Structure formats: structure tokens, C-alpha cells
Amino acid sequence: MNKCQLDSLKEDYQGLITAAKPIIRDAENLLADSGTIMHLVAPDGTILCSQGDDNTLDLANNYRLVPGVNWSEQIAGTNAIGTALRTGSSIQVHAFEHFCENINIWTCSAAVIRDPFENTILGAVNISGLKETLHDYCLALAVSGAHLIEGQLVQQQLAKRDQLLGITLELFSIPRNDGLLLLDLNGYLIRSNHQADRVLAARGLKINLSPFDPILSLNKNEPFSGQLTSIIHQLQPEWVEPIYHHGEHIGFIAIVPFPTPRHNPTQKLPKETNIITDNNKKGFSRLVGNSALFQKSIKQATRLAKTPIPVLLQGETGVGKEMFANAMHEMSQANNKEFIALNCGSLSRDLLAGELFGYIEGAFTGARRGGMIGKIEASNGGTLFLDEIGEMPLDLQPIFLRVLQESEICRIGETYPRKVNFRLIAATNRNLAQEVTEGRFRMDLYYRISSMILTIPPLRERNEDILVLAEHILEGLTAQHGGPKKTISPALQSLLQHHRWPGNIRELSNLITAAYFLTDSEELTPDDLPSPLQNITPTTHEAHNDQTVATVNPLDQAEKEVICRAIQEHGGNLTQAAKQLNIAKSTLYNKLNKYGIDRSAYG
């Protein structure tokens, strides 16, 4: 391989070389006068660079143990570099154990470098010296070097992840009808906006919107399960744009537009409406539902809206906690001020701190010129809605508690306080009292934010509202996108009413939206449901003991299959399965009991 080819190869593996640079630099001092040298090797077996004892480096030229030479097992037979890469294991090859006779005076020890998140082989570290240098520490040094490089790769990828989140923070804060997906270089999802699930459902795309969690992927106690999948290939190329930072490509942003169905071009489309609420109304009159349980929650929230005390909204994912909070703001005395919403579970610790408290220029590397006002300060005089407050890191909780107690805030990097006056509405799908007991949430903050607790009922407890909501969603889609009015067939109505709705109103909205766009008919039927719920039909069996007929709900059966598949994919890990399914772990336990699922069968 000539110099130009080697330079091109190094460019391809620049990330690996950058991660290995401090380890190779240390090897220069560590291996000096030891008679040994260190090689960094590409996954195809080509040596990328070397460092170590000067005399041994000169001698290595005579044996082609130099950058640009390929030592794969296919080319050179048994040798430490090639055999380690082929087997994926660390290995030491001494003297005549080499296949090639001309290097039988050498002892070589090699260890593979693996991707810390995917467990794939990225290259290898090799320690070589004359056979007289045979020592166990050479193999240990190769293994140690490989692990140190893997640690550097972790830091690289986490840094790029934070850069991506920081660069796109403002983009995600802008209200929009499109779906936003933030992806790393491998195409793994880092973040999505609230519209993403609805837009993807409308386009019939089944994409798991659980963000890739790199920390959980570093768990060495479990073998790599291969559940990570790149989603970039599922997106149309024109939706995807690369993101650069100081000239380096660090990820992608996908902007998925909401589809527009066919309509009469002479027909003027009406102003965009919300498919869950009526935007022509204000406060709780915008929320849809007639059930006694839902109306009880509305009455309680209406009374609480007029008080200045903090309110904690409890409810499962997708029940409409932010809609309740917004309605409470519109019914409050501060309805002419700002309603500011922030999800505490969608950001890293540092980004959440910046979003909450703001920062001054130069407060940290990458801080925006001129600084940034935080969400607390932006809500001054109005309402601050903190969703998933149970996800707030423990070390930020006392800082936020002081803001509530003293009504003042310091931006990050600032030394003097600013007075703030806002109404807090927090929301969670967790049992915060249990979180306090288990030490994951501060007791003093819990009592501060839970002066009043309002529980929003799940959709399965509002059975009489299901069809009302479904019809309202369908009407909103027709008003928003034009075209003929569509109806819901009796068969689909029956399925909707018998489903357990783990995703609540959000799941219902996504399902109706998907069916709306997947059919050209003016009537939605079970056949229009997206996978895995498509082509399902009710089945019955006769209970011989009492001569009654029991209906087996196909949506429940489909839900059971999805849950079983998620648990199987995660090797019985319920925490990871719940995260993939986008439901609380407690909800998952309830469903295991409901469907009689034995988690041990998947461990």
C-alpha cells in the first residue's frame, strides 16, 4: 500500500485513530527501551500506525510490521493480528507458532477493539517484539490498550450526542406540524418531537421512537442482543439532512412532513386544527369526553385552575396531561401570559439545566452567544409546565426547589439572582411517593409540588368516550386535510371499544390517523389498521361450562404479542421492554398479569 492509499485508509478510520492517539502516545514512553512496539490495526488487518522502542521500529521495517501492510489471517496465515480479528478474542502468537517462517523470531500479542455500544469489531491493538521479549504483560498491555481506546470511543460518541442535542435545541423548541427525528451517525434515534409519532403513523411507518440510550448499552453483564436498529434507511432521502459541527459530520436531522391526502385543488384548506381538542374553544371546553370519571377530573381541574398553588398531574403516558395543563392556564388569571412547557425526560442533565435556568454567554463550551433565557424565566408571570418531572436528576432537584421557595433564579454562570413569579404545573406517569421511598426523588421537592394532586383517568376507564374521541379525531383530520368525510365501520367501532389502550388517547389518535391515510374508502375498517393490527378479525369460542359465548379481543391479542416480542428482544429485561413500548414499568407489570405472561420464559 502506497502513502496515498494509507492516508485514504486513515481518513476512513479517523475516529478510531483519534480515540487511540493518547494511548499510542503513552506507548512511546511506556515501551521505550523495552524491545517492543504497539500497532493500531484496522478491522481488515491493515496496520494504521505504530509506536514504541525505536530500534524495534527500525527492525520491523524488514519484516513488514509497518503501517500500510495487511496482516489478516487470509493473507498472512496464523498471526496475532489476523487471528485475533478472525476469532474476536485476544491472543498471543510466539515464534514458530506463526504461519510465515520469516517472522518466527517475533512474539506478537493482539486484542480486538469493539464498538462500546454495538459490540462490533472496530480494529485491534497489537504488541510485537523479538521472541526474547515474550512476557505475559505484553498480552495484558494489548488488552488494556484496547479497553482504553474503547473508553475514548465512548467519550467521543457521548460528546457528539451532546453536540447534536445542543445544536438542535432551538429547532425542537419551535412549534411545528412536521415530525422531527434526531439521529446519530449510525442512524440511531437520539430525540424526536411530540408530532413524530402522529406523522409517522399517518405515513404508515412503524418506527420505535424510544431514544437510543448509550449508557444502558454499555452494560457488560449482558451479551449484546442486537436490538439496536438504524432507522435512517426507513426515511426518504429528501427528509434527511446531515449536521456538521466545526466541519465534522456528527449526525442527521430528519424532518418528516405530515402527508396531505388528495383533495379538490379549488377547495381552500381550512386553518390547521388540533385533532384532539377544538381550537375554536378555550379552557376545558376544548377537551373531548363525556364520561363521569373524565368530567369529574375536569371539574376538579377547573377549581384548581383559579388557585396559585402548584398542581401535580398524574396519569399514564398519552392521557393528555399537557392538554389539561394548558386548559388550566387558559382558565387562570394569568391566561394573558406565557404557557411554557418542558419535558424533563427528553434531555441530558446539562441540557436540562440550561433549558430550565438559562445561561450567560461563555458559561460553558458551546454556550450560545449572548446567553439564553431559561424556561423558568420565560414563564415569569405565566405558567410553567414540567412534564415527566420524576425524570429530573437528583442533583438538579434542590436547585429547582430553591427557585420555588425563594422565587428567584440564577442563570448558569451568573452570580446575582433574578426574581421570578410563575405558576407550576408538573406531570408524571410515575408513582412519585414510591420514587421518594426508593431515594430517586427528593421528599421536600415532592411535598412542594404536590400541594394538589389531580389524577387523569386512562382511556380504558372512559369506555363511553372512545368512539366520541375517535369521531372527533376523524373530523379534525378531514377539516385539516380536506377530502370527503370518513366514517368508522361498526366492526372497527367494536374493536376500538374492546381494546385496552396502553397508549391511551395518543395511541387512539395515531391509530385513527394511520387508518385515515391508509384507506381510499370513505369508511374505516379493521383492514385499514397498520401492522401489527391489520387483517385481524374477531374470534369467538363457546364456554361449555355455562353455555355463554366469550369474545376474544383481537386487539388484546395483538397487544399481548407485541409485549411478548419486546420482552423477548430484551432478554426478559422489563425496564428495557417498557421503554421500547413507551409505557410505565408498573403498567407493563399489570399487562403481564392481565395476559398471564411469564417473563422467566424470555430470560
Buried (B, 14 or more C-beta within 10 A) or exposed (E): BEEEEBEEBBEEBEBBBEBBBEBBEBBBEBBBEBBBBBBBBBBBBBBBBBBBBEEBBEBBEEBBBBBBBBBBBEBBEBBBBBBBBBEEEBBBBBBEBBBBEEBBBBBBBBBBBBBBBBBEBBBBBBBBBBBEBBBEEBBBBBBBBBBBBBEBBBEBBBEBBBBBBBBBBEEBEEEBEBBBBBBBBBBBBBBBBBBBBBBBBBBBBEBBBBBBEBEEBEEEEEEBBEBBBBBBEEBEEEBBEEBEBEEEEBBBBBBBBBEEBEEEEEEEEEEEBEBBBBEEEEBBBBBBBEBEBBBEBBEBBBEBBEBEEBBBBBBBBBBBBBBBBBBBBBBBEBBEBBBBBBBBBBBBEBBBBBBBBBBBEEBEEEBBEEBBEBBBBBBBEBBBBBBBBBBBEEEBBEBBBBBBEEEEBBBBBBEEBBEBEBBBBBBBBBBBEEBBEEEEBBEEBBEBBBEBBBBBBBBEEBBEBBBBBBBBBBBBBBBBBBBEEBEBBEBBBBBBBBBBBBBBBBBBBBBBBBBBBBBEEEEBBBBBBBEEBBEBEBEEEEEEEEEEEEEEBBBBBBBBEBBBBBBBBBBBBBEBBBBBBBBBBEBBEBBBEEBEBEBEEBE
